[in-house]
Amino acid sequence: MSRRILLIGHSRRPEAFDVAERLVSALTEQGITVVGFVDELTAFGIRERDHVVTLAEGTLPEGCELAVVLGGDGTILRAAEICRDTGMPLLGINLGHVGFLAEAEMEDVDRIAGGIIERSWSVEERATLEVVASSGGNDPTELYRGWALNEASVEKAERERMLELTVEIDGRPLSTWGADGVVIATPTGSTAYAFSAGGPVVWPDTEAILLVPISAHALFARPLVLSPAARLAVELVPEAQGRAVLWCDGRRSFDLPDGARIDVVASAKPVRLARLSSAPFTDRLVRKFDLSVSGWRGSRA
């Protein structure tokens, strides 16, 4: 059986067609089978041919050693939904804007193809969160169960009304806030929603869970960095006026009833990211945020 690579992608950029075709051609010329969902391959102008296999949407890809993702961080998050249970690593080529989760930019497609052919990638395991929403109270009923690679967020559903919520850490109440919501993030998600809400940047190999309030009306409303063993919960104050929505990675949502409780813990099931470069995370930050490093003279040792 030939090697099989899963291709997942989405982009409206005209350059994406060329990137997809160059990648597929380079792999298939080496006898590597490219597997992809029919609508996505068609959108990139890729037709079924020798060593190209199309799948119906919703079909679980089997026998693939790697998923190559063409798109931005949103596309990589969707690929994580498809591949997390299989343990298949994801290798992202950024066709979006910032692309923190991507391994390379579109101009690197030839290098990426070579690395795939040579199997020269390494794998990073990124922590995820398990998220459970329940009805709360003395006899709670589970309402929703999900997971997140970047973050779980509880947000107000109505612009004109803030939420009243209580944050709990390891079974003990911490504080009640009037706020637009709260973000609970992994280190991977520290540069996503949590960053926009004023949270710290956390290196991805750090073992931690972040809690970042969103526009809280309180003196003690600072971002918190907690142990990966911490048990976090957010309780909506019963009979408060604001309605809330639970979001996982900004992709999957659940409307929360009055008085709901959301429990969040670290998951035992990671998302695996493939890396072809050993460049440190510092270099990724400098590149993605276009940070000035003028004046740096390096170590004197």
N, C-alpha and C positions, 0 to 999 in steps of 0.2 A: 504494500500500500504506500502511495506517495505521501510525502509530507503535506500537511494541510494547514493553511493560514486563514483565519477568519478576518474578513475586512468589514468594518463597520464605519459608516461615515455620513456626514451631512454638511453641506456648505452651498451657499449661493454665489460664492466668489468664482469668477470665470477661470481663475488659475487652478481651481480644484480639479477640473477635468483633466488637465495636463498632469497634475501630481498623481491622480488615481491611475491614469493610463500608464505612466512611466513605472509606477510601482508594480502594477499587475503584470506588465510586460516583462520586467526584470525578473520577477519571481517565476512566472510560468515558463520563461525560456530556460530556467534551471530545473524544470519538471516539478515545481512546487505548485500544488493545487490551491487556488484562491477560492474561498467559500464566502458567500455574502447573501444578504437578503435581496430578493429580486428588485424591489422598489428602489433600494439604495444604489445597487449596482447600475440600474437603468438611469437613475438620476445623474450618475457620474459618467454616463455614456459607455459603460462596460456591458457587453453582451456575452451570453453564455457561449463558450468556445472550448477548445482543448484546455484542460487544467483550470477551467472556471466553472464553478458549480453554484447555482442559485438555490436559495431556500425561500419558502413561504414565510412571511412575517409571523413571528410567534413560535417558529420551529426552533428547538434547542440544538445548536450546532454541536456535533460530536466529532471526536478524533482530531481536533485542532490543537496545535501546540502553542499558538500565540494568537492574540487578537490585535490587529493593527487598526487604530482608530484615526480617521481623518475628520478633523473638525475642531471645535473649541472645547472648553471645559465641560459645557453642557452635554456635548456628544460623548465625552469620556465618562461622565456620570451615568449616562444611559447605557453605555457599554458595560459599566460596572454592574448594573442591574442584571444584564444578560449573563455575565461571566463569573460573578462572585461565587455562586454555588458550585461551579465547575473547577475553580482554582486556576483557571486560565489567566496568565498574565496579560496585561494590556500595555501596548506601546502606542503612544499618542503622537501624531504629527499635527501640529497646530495650524488650523486654517481659520482660527477665530481672532480674538484680540489679545488678551494677556496670555492665556493658555498655560497656567501654572502647572497643570497636571500633565501636560504634553512633554515628551522627551525631546522633540526636535521641531524646527520650523520647516515650512514647505520647501525651502531651497536645499534642505538636507536630504531630500528623498532618495537620491542615489546612494548616499552613505547609509541611510536606513535600510535600503534594499540589500546592500552588501552585508550589513550586520545580520539581517534576517537569514540570508543565504548561508552565512558562516556560523550561525547560531552563537553569536558573540555577546548576547545580552546577559545581564545579571538581573536579579529580581529583588525588588523592595516590597516588603509587606507593610501595608498601611492600615492602621487601626480603624475600626468602624464602631458605630454605636448601635445598641439595641434600644428601641423606643416602644413603650407601651402606654396607650391612653386608656384610662378607665373612668367609670362614672363617679368614683370617689365615694366618700362617706364610709359608714361602718360595714356595709355589705357591697363592696365594689364589683362591678361587672366590666370585664375587658371589652373595650369598644374597638380598638385598633392596635395592630402590632406591625412595626416596620423597622427599618434600619437606615443608617446614613453613613456616608463616607466623609462628607464635609461637615454637616451640621444638622441638628434638629432645632427648629425654631417654633416658638409659640408667639403668634402675632395677632394684633387686633384686626378684626374683620370689618370694622367701620371706622372710617377716617376721623370722624368727629368725636369718637369716644375712646378714651384710653382703657387699658385693662387694669384690674386689680388682681395681683397674683402674689403668692407666697412661695419663696424658694426654700427648699429643704436639702440639706446635705447630710448624708449618712444617718438618716432617720431623725434629724434634729432640725427645727426651723431656723432659718438664717435671718430673713427679713421679708416684709411685705412691701411691695412697690406698686405705685401707680405708674404705668409705663406703656410704651407702644408694644412691648414684648420682651422676649429674652431669647438669646442664641446659646445653644450648648454645642460646642464644636470639638472636633479632633484637631491634632496638630496640622494635619493636611488641610483642614478647613479654616485654619487660623488666618490664611491669606485670602479668604473668600468673604462671606457675609460677616463673620466675626471681626475681620479687619475693618470693613466699612462701618461697623457699629462702634469702633474705637478700641477693639481688643488688641492684644499683643501678637506679634509674629512669633510663632513657635517653630523651631526646627523640626522637620518631620520625623527624625529619629528619637525625639523626646517622648517619653511616656507620660501623657497628661490628658486631662479633659479640661476644656475652657468653658466658662460661663460668662456671658457678656450681656448685660442689660441693654435694652434699646430705649433711649430717650426716657430714662426713669426720673420721676420727680421725687428724689430722695437724696439725703446727704451721703448715705452709704450705698452707692450704686456704682461700684468699680468692677472692672473685669477681674475674674478670679481664675487662678490656675490651680487645678486640683489633681490629686493622685489618680492614676488610671483605675484604681480599685474603688474610687468614690462612687457612691450611689446618690444620684441627683434626682430631685423631683420638683415639679412645678405644679402648684395647686391654684386653680382659679377661685377667687373668693366668691362664695355662693351669693346669689342675688345681686351681684354687682351689675352695672349697666352695660359694660362692654362685652361684645361677643368675640370669640377667639378662633383661630385656625392653627392647626398643627401642620408644619411643613417638614418634610425630610428631603434634604438636598435641593430644596426649591423646586422639586419635581413631583412629589407625591404629597397630597394634602388630605386633611380630615377636619371637618367642622366639629369643634368641641362644644359639648353641651355645658350649661351652667354648672359650676362646681366641679368640673372635670379635673382629673389628676393625670400628669404625664410623668412617667418614670423613665430614666435614662441611665444606662450603664454601658461600660465597655463591652464590646462583643468579642467572642472567641473566634469569629470568622473574619479574617482580613480581606482587603482587596489587594491583589498583587499587581504591581507596576513593573514593567520591563524597562531597563535602562541600558543604553549603549555607551554612555559617557560616565566617567567617574568624577565629573566636575562637582564641586561642593555646592551645597544649597546657597551659600553666600553669593556665589557667582550667578546663580539663577535669580536671586533677588535683585542684584545689580542690573542684570540684563532686562528682566521683566518690568521693573519700575524705572529703568533708565536713570539709575542713581549716579550722582557725580562722585567719582573717587579721585579727582584731581588732588595732587599733593601727597598721595600715598607713596611712601618710599620703601615699604616692605621691611622684613626683619633685618636687624643688624647682625644677627648671628651668622 
